[in-house]
Amino acid sequence: MNAYRLSVAGLCMAVFATPALAQEAGGAGSEASVYDGDWLSIGVGVSYGPSYDGSDDYVLSPLPVVQGSLGGVGISPRAGGVTLDLLRDPAKGIGFDIGPSIRLRSNRAQQIEDKVVRSLGKLDRAVEVGPHLGIKVSQLFSAYDTLSVGADVNWDVAGAHKGMVVTPSVTYFTPLSRGAAVALSFNAEYGDRKFADYYYSVTPAQSAASGLAPFSAGKGFTKAGVTLIGGIDLDGDLLNGGFAIILGAGYSRMLGDAKDSPFTAERGSPNQWLGAVGVGYTF
């Protein structure tokens, strides 16, 4: 799964599960709900997005998701991973999110549709581990909305890009009715020199083999985007759990050396679009 593909994605950076939408509706009010105490949600979906970051070829990909709260520890999905929140959030006012984050990055490790890019071989998958830090303001404009600001700061521990990547995001959630809710997320990605060099540089040897221009990528922001997610509970009540349908759409723009890299500029596009649909079950 590439970095922008949904787990909606890569919303909220990864809000691609029914529980991510319904949790806020259940947590802000006094009415009893399935989200009081321990709860768990499982979901599965499919996304249609770029073959790799910067590609103009699009592929279908599965999106399994697990989210919940067990023993006071929040579990939130990420694109190819998960984040734990070790602090309980208040029903109203300001709360903090602090915990570990882990994700599997498979950019250019699978589903490479462009024959020139594919001729250079697949990259190794990165396992990125680090802290998630965030702040959440509940009941901002209504009794049930939230504004969340946070970032994952991760380092590759699998020896792929061997670098650091930071993914900040700002997300606004609000229910539209008792059975429907939406989340709007603005997100970005910043990579250090090792990260950028691994995914966006073209060595002289690669240039000779593929015909792509030689290119040396440096650190900086690689992309920024926006994602809109909508959730619809199938029995019309987000608070009692059960099945729900999730729809998502997103756009991101490649930036800096990631945009100027031949993988994007010669073989792909800086404009990255994404669509997703899924179903989740909460209990």
Stockholm file with secondary structure:
# STOCKHOLM 1.0

chainA/1-283         MNAYRLSVAGLCMAVFATPALAQEAGGAGSEASVYDGDWLSIGVGVSYGPSYDGSDDYVLSPLPVVQGSLGGVGISPRAGGVTLDLLRDPAKGIGFDIGPSIRLRSNRAQQIEDKVVRSLGKLDRAVEVGPHLGIKVSQLFSAYDTLSVGADVNWDVAGAHKGMVVTPSVTYFTPLSRGAAVALSFNAEYGDRKFADYYYSVTPAQSAASGLAPFSAGKGFTKAGVTLIGGIDLDGDLLNGGFAIILGAGYSRMLGDAKDSPFTAERGSPNQWLGAVGVGYTF
#=GR chainA/1-283 SS CCTTSCCCCTTTSSCCSHHHHHHHHHHSSSSCCTTSSSEEEEEEEEEEEESSTTBSCEEEEEEEEEEEEETTEEEEEETTEEEEECSCCCSSEEEEEEEEEEEEECTTTSCCCCHHHHTTCCCCCEEEEEEEEEEEEESSSSSSCEEEEEEEEEEECSSSSCSEEEEEEEEEEEEEETTEEEEEEEEEEEECHHHHHHHHCBCHHHHHHHCCCCBCCCSEEEEEEEEEEEEEETTSCGGGCEEEEEEEEEEEEECHHHHHSHHHHTTBCSEEEEEEEEEEEEC
#=GC SS_cons         CCTTSCCCCTTTSSCCSHHHHHHHHHHSSSSCCTTSSSEEEEEEEEEEEESSTTBSCEEEEEEEEEEEEETTEEEEEETTEEEEECSCCCSSEEEEEEEEEEEEECTTTSCCCCHHHHTTCCCCCEEEEEEEEEEEEESSSSSSCEEEEEEEEEEECSSSSCSEEEEEEEEEEEEEETTEEEEEEEEEEEECHHHHHHHHCBCHHHHHHHCCCCBCCCSEEEEEEEEEEEEEETTSCGGGCEEEEEEEEEEEEECHHHHHSHHHHTTBCSEEEEEEEEEEEEC
//
